[in-house]
Amino acid sequence: MLRDITIGQYFPGNSLIHRLDPRFKIVITVLYIVMLFAGGSYIGLAVGAVYTFMAIALSKIKPKMFVKSVKPIIPFLLVTAIINLLLVSSGEVIWQWKFLKITDAGLNISIFMIIRIVLLIAGTSLLTYTTSPITLTDAIERLLSPLKKLKFPVHELAMMMSIALRFIPTLIEETDKIISAQKARGAEIDTGSFIARAKNLVSILVPLFISSFRRADELATAMECRCYNGGTGRTRLRQLRSAPRDYIALAVTVMFLAGAVIVSKITK
């Protein structure tokens, strides 16, 4: 399961999505989230699905990577779907046993919610899949640059977000190594009752925390050795420049967003 987590990973490429300005990609991602939540009907959600599949095709990233991004949240989806099925009491009753019942409204809400979350995870994953952490840091800093007038530590915030994204795959790999090492020592990680498994997690969490603090200390030492002192006086190796394709991508996103809102209002 840990190897299926792809949050924060970057896959180098030369596709159209890779070449987009990262500032535009962040804005487009925000509009995409609004698109999915503004689509209050299946037709509106279908507009978002078409946009998602089109973006995935243009990114030239293997579809199985997006399937991996969804797999870790399947338990969460199932639990949320079951809660909606059992707690929504409006609509026509489809199945009932004592005080438990499933209605058509609850079934509709559960399916709609699952589709929306799957599209949300798959679509937003494109931002980190096609943008390197360094470039993403520069984009966040440029977008938040007006806040510098209010003495807001924009560079430091962007740096922390970038480091957090960068270390997610590293920590996942470290956790996988610790689990393998503990199993080699005879630890029963995947067997036993729920309470026993919870207790066995201590043998994983303690080494993981120690390793995380050690990596953080090494990173801080490396940054001090390179005379890092925040964003004051810093220059950039690569300057962010927009191109016509960025404005076209933004315009297409706005069109899909408007289409999702319009069709949702019409079908209500």
C-alpha positions as semicolon CSV with decimal commas, in nm:
position;residue;x (nm);y (nm);z (nm)
1;M;0,000;0,000;0,000
2;L;0,284;0,243;0,081
3;R;0,431;0,201;-0,265
4;D;0,098;0,310;-0,413
5;I;0,119;0,654;-0,249
6;T;0,240;0,898;-0,516
7;I;0,166;1,229;-0,342
8;G;0,445;1,481;-0,399
9;Q;0,623;1,278;-0,665
10;Y;0,748;1,447;-0,982
11;F;0,771;1,266;-1,316
12;P;0,997;1,455;-1,561
13;G;0,863;1,496;-1,912
14;N;0,821;1,731;-2,204
15;S;0,446;1,722;-2,249
16;L;0,224;2,026;-2,292
17;I;0,123;2,011;-1,924
18;H;0,489;1,993;-1,817
19;R;0,572;2,304;-2,020
20;L;0,295;2,519;-1,873
21;D;0,394;2,804;-1,643
22;P;0,371;2,670;-1,284
23;R;0,189;2,986;-1,173
24;F;-0,084;2,916;-1,426
25;K;-0,093;2,551;-1,321
26;I;-0,162;2,649;-0,961
27;V;-0,442;2,885;-1,066
28;I;-0,583;2,622;-1,303
29;T;-0,577;2,364;-1,022
30;V;-0,778;2,598;-0,798
31;L;-1,031;2,657;-1,078
32;Y;-1,048;2,281;-1,134
33;I;-1,141;2,224;-0,769
34;V;-1,410;2,490;-0,799
35;M;-1,533;2,319;-1,117
36;L;-1,584;1,986;-0,942
37;F;-1,769;2,137;-0,647
38;A;-1,971;2,377;-0,863
39;G;-2,099;2,084;-1,068
40;G;-2,397;1,986;-0,856
41;S;-2,528;1,722;-1,096
42;Y;-2,394;1,418;-1,279
43;I;-2,384;1,612;-1,604
44;G;-2,185;1,890;-1,439
45;L;-1,952;1,629;-1,294
46;A;-1,921;1,471;-1,641
47;V;-1,783;1,804;-1,768
48;G;-1,516;1,786;-1,499
49;A;-1,444;1,424;-1,590
50;V;-1,391;1,513;-1,957
51;Y;-1,153;1,791;-1,852
52;T;-0,965;1,551;-1,621
53;F;-0,919;1,279;-1,884
54;M;-0,811;1,538;-2,141
55;A;-0,548;1,678;-1,902
56;I;-0,421;1,329;-1,816
57;A;-0,388;1,243;-2,185
58;L;-0,195;1,566;-2,254
59;S;0,039;1,503;-1,960
60;K;0,159;1,174;-2,118
61;I;0,187;1,020;-1,770
62;K;0,087;0,654;-1,742
63;P;-0,275;0,617;-1,626
64;K;-0,166;0,358;-1,368
65;M;0,005;0,636;-1,172
66;F;-0,330;0,809;-1,127
67;V;-0,485;0,478;-1,024
68;K;-0,211;0,449;-0,760
69;S;-0,295;0,797;-0,632
70;V;-0,655;0,688;-0,572
71;K;-0,589;0,344;-0,418
72;P;-0,477;0,470;-0,072
73;I;-0,806;0,656;-0,018
74;I;-1,031;0,359;-0,108
75;P;-1,092;0,269;0,262
76;F;-1,190;0,630;0,331
77;L;-1,424;0,630;0,032
78;L;-1,592;0,307;0,142
79;V;-1,644;0,429;0,500
80;T;-1,784;0,762;0,384
81;A;-2,010;0,592;0,129
82;I;-2,149;0,351;0,392
83;I;-2,215;0,640;0,632
84;N;-2,406;0,829;0,361
85;L;-2,600;0,516;0,266
86;L;-2,717;0,455;0,622
87;L;-2,767;0,810;0,747
88;V;-2,953;0,967;0,453
89;S;-3,317;0,883;0,519
90;S;-3,485;1,092;0,249
91;G;-3,613;0,938;-0,073
92;E;-3,760;0,600;-0,159
93;V;-3,649;0,304;0,053
94;I;-3,451;0,044;-0,146
95;W;-3,350;-0,189;0,138
96;Q;-3,436;-0,202;0,508
97;W;-3,344;-0,425;0,801
98;K;-3,474;-0,320;1,142
99;F;-3,351;0,037;1,197
100;L;-3,105;0,025;0,903
101;K;-3,228;0,135;0,563
102;I;-3,090;0,244;0,229
103;T;-3,273;0,499;0,017
104;D;-3,228;0,603;-0,344
105;A;-3,120;0,950;-0,226
106;G;-2,850;0,802;-0,002
107;L;-2,728;0,577;-0,285
108;N;-2,720;0,873;-0,523
109;I;-2,523;1,090;-0,279
110;S;-2,272;0,812;-0,210
111;I;-2,200;0,745;-0,579
112;F;-2,181;1,117;-0,656
113;M;-1,939;1,176;-0,368
114;I;-1,711;0,888;-0,469
115;I;-1,687;1,009;-0,831
116;R;-1,616;1,366;-0,719
117;I;-1,336;1,267;-0,478
118;V;-1,174;1,030;-0,731
119;L;-1,169;1,306;-0,993
120;L;-1,040;1,554;-0,735
121;I;-0,746;1,333;-0,635
122;A;-0,659;1,233;-0,992
123;G;-0,682;1,587;-1,129
124;T;-0,495;1,769;-0,854
125;S;-0,217;1,508;-0,863
126;L;-0,119;1,650;-1,201
127;L;0,020;1,960;-1,029
128;T;0,298;1,772;-0,847
129;Y;0,335;1,504;-1,116
130;T;0,429;1,764;-1,380
131;T;0,599;2,033;-1,169
132;S;0,933;2,000;-0,993
133;P;0,944;2,109;-0,625
134;I;1,187;2,392;-0,698
135;T;0,969;2,533;-0,976
136;L;0,662;2,493;-0,759
137;T;0,833;2,691;-0,482
138;D;0,911;2,977;-0,722
139;A;0,553;2,979;-0,850
140;I;0,401;2,991;-0,501
141;E;0,637;3,269;-0,402
142;R;0,554;3,473;-0,710
143;L;0,180;3,431;-0,662
144;L;0,203;3,535;-0,296
145;S;0,452;3,817;-0,359
146;P;0,191;4,095;-0,299
147;L;0,180;3,982;0,065
148;K;0,542;4,092;0,107
149;K;0,415;4,446;0,148
150;L;0,242;4,326;0,465
151;K;0,573;4,182;0,595
152;F;0,446;3,828;0,535
153;P;0,727;3,568;0,507
154;V;0,631;3,457;0,157
155;H;0,962;3,295;0,064
156;E;0,983;3,100;0,390
157;L;0,625;2,974;0,350
158;A;0,687;2,863;-0,009
159;M;1,011;2,693;0,096
160;M;0,837;2,501;0,377
161;M;0,561;2,383;0,142
162;S;0,816;2,271;-0,116
163;I;1,024;2,082;0,142
164;A;0,712;1,914;0,280
165;L;0,610;1,794;-0,068
166;R;0,964;1,685;-0,146
167;F;0,997;1,473;0,167
168;I;0,664;1,288;0,136
169;P;0,808;1,027;-0,107
170;T;1,126;1,007;0,104
171;L;0,932;0,935;0,425
172;I;0,714;0,679;0,246
173;E;1,025;0,499;0,122
174;E;1,178;0,517;0,471
175;T;0,860;0,371;0,625
176;D;0,865;0,084;0,378
177;K;1,228;0,006;0,467
178;I;1,151;0,013;0,840
179;I;0,856;-0,224;0,796
180;S;1,071;-0,466;0,594
181;A;1,346;-0,450;0,857
182;Q;1,103;-0,515;1,144
183;K;0,948;-0,808;0,958
184;A;1,297;-0,952;0,902
185;R;1,343;-0,937;1,281
186;G;1,024;-1,137;1,333
187;A;0,780;-0,854;1,408
188;E;0,419;-0,937;1,318
189;I;0,305;-0,616;1,153
190;D;0,016;-0,745;0,940
191;T;-0,120;-1,017;1,167
192;G;-0,314;-1,032;1,492
193;S;-0,608;-0,832;1,625
194;F;-0,663;-0,461;1,567
195;I;-0,520;-0,376;1,911
196;A;-0,216;-0,594;1,847
197;R;-0,152;-0,424;1,513
198;A;-0,186;-0,083;1,676
199;K;0,076;-0,179;1,937
200;N;0,306;-0,308;1,662
201;L;0,297;0,034;1,499
202;V;0,516;0,165;1,781
203;S;0,808;-0,033;1,638
204;I;0,756;0,157;1,311
205;L;0,670;0,506;1,433
206;V;0,962;0,545;1,675
207;P;1,237;0,473;1,414
208;L;1,045;0,684;1,161
209;F;1,033;0,987;1,392
210;I;1,402;0,949;1,477
211;S;1,489;0,926;1,107
212;S;1,270;1,227;1,025
213;F;1,434;1,445;1,292
214;R;1,778;1,334;1,174
215;R;1,696;1,424;0,813
216;A;1,556;1,761;0,924
217;D;1,873;1,834;1,121
218;E;2,092;1,736;0,826
219;L;1,887;1,958;0,595
220;A;1,915;2,254;0,833
221;T;2,293;2,203;0,857
222;A;2,324;2,185;0,477
223;M;2,122;2,507;0,436
224;E;2,338;2,686;0,697
225;C;2,657;2,569;0,525
226;R;2,526;2,726;0,204
227;C;2,462;3,053;0,391
228;Y;2,086;3,035;0,347
229;N;1,919;3,328;0,523
230;G;1,572;3,344;0,372
231;G;1,458;3,525;0,061
232;T;1,659;3,844;0,120
233;G;1,883;3,921;-0,176
234;R;1,819;3,585;-0,342
235;T;1,820;3,554;-0,721
236;R;1,672;3,281;-0,940
237;L;1,848;3,065;-1,194
238;R;1,531;3,027;-1,402
239;Q;1,289;3,313;-1,453
240;L;0,922;3,227;-1,490
241;R;0,780;3,353;-1,817
242;S;0,429;3,302;-1,947
243;A;0,355;3,196;-2,303
244;P;0,044;3,192;-2,524
245;R;-0,019;2,827;-2,433
246;D;-0,059;2,928;-2,067
247;Y;-0,336;3,175;-2,146
248;I;-0,503;2,922;-2,378
249;A;-0,497;2,658;-2,102
250;L;-0,644;2,908;-1,854
251;A;-0,916;3,009;-2,101
252;V;-1,007;2,645;-2,167
253;T;-1,030;2,581;-1,792
254;V;-1,257;2,882;-1,744
255;M;-1,477;2,758;-2,030
256;F;-1,510;2,413;-1,869
257;L;-1,584;2,577;-1,534
258;A;-1,858;2,790;-1,687
259;G;-1,995;2,487;-1,870
260;A;-2,010;2,284;-1,547
261;V;-2,196;2,563;-1,367
262;I;-2,441;2,621;-1,654
263;V;-2,533;2,256;-1,710
264;S;-2,571;2,202;-1,335
265;K;-2,820;2,487;-1,312
266;I;-3,009;2,367;-1,619
267;T;-3,040;2,008;-1,497
268;K;-3,158;2,101;-1,146
